[in-house]
Amino acid sequence: MPVPTAGHTTESLTTWLAERIALYLKRRPAEIDPDVPLAEYGLDSVAALSLCGDIEDDFDLVIEPTAAWDYPTVHALADHLVAELAAQDGGA
């Protein structure tokens, strides 16, 4: 069941993304700096695709599989997701 989209902030999505990325990279979320490019942590295309799938499942939001490269840090990706969720809510 998707997470309700209303009320998501860059901060809440940054936390969600850091937790999810830490899981893929077998690290603790506290080790994921939201301003460090994900590629520097060794995030590969398989993990990036899995992350996109999780975003689609949890937020009912379809994003491009290249999003992790287009928005290369947790903060950049969180900002993008906030904008996408706002657009989706406005267009519903």
N, C-alpha and C positions, 0 to 999 in steps of 0.2 A: 504494500500500500504506500503510495507516495507521501512524502512529508508535505504538510501544508506549505504553500509557497509564500503566503502573506507573512510579513514581518521579518523576512530574512534580511540580515545586514551584512556588510562586508566583513564585520567582525565574526558573526556566527558562521558564515561560509568559510572564512579563513580557518577557523577552528575545525570545521568539518573536513575541509580539504587536507589540512595538516595531519589529522588523524588517519584519513584514508590513505594518503601518500606514505605516511610512516608505516602503515600496515604492509603496503606493497614492497617497501624498501627494507622491511624488518628492522625498523628503528623505533625509537620513542617519539611521540609527537613533539615533545619539547626540543628534539634535535633538528626539527625542520624549521629553518629560518624562512619566514614568508617573503623575504626580499632576495633570497638566493635562487638563481635559476634552477629549475628542477633537473635539468640535464647534469648539473654539477653534482647532484646526489646520485646520479646513475639511473634516473627514471628512463626506461626504455619504451619502445613503441608498444610493446605488449601491455605494460603497466599503464601507459597513457590511454590505450583503448579500453582497458578495464575501468579506468577512472571515468572515462566518458560514459561507459555503460552504467556505472554506479550513479552518476549525475542524472542520467535519463531515468533510471529506476526510482531514485529517491526524490527527485524534484519534478518528474514528469516533464522534463525539458530536453529536447533534442538539440545536441550541439555537434559541431563538426569534430571529427576524430583528430583533427590537427589543433584543437583548442589548447592542448598542453604545450604546443610549440608556439602558437600564435600569442599566447599569454603565458610567458615562460616562468613566472614566479607565482607562488600561492596568492600573493596580494593581487597581482594582475588578473589571475583567473577568477578570484573571488569578485573583483570589481566587474568583470565581464558577466559573471553569473547573476549578480544583483541587477545589472542592466537588462539582461535577458529575461529574468523573472518578472521585473517591472513591466517590460514590454508584453510579456505573456499575460500578466494580470490585467493590463490595460486593454488587451485585445480579446479578452474572454467574453 
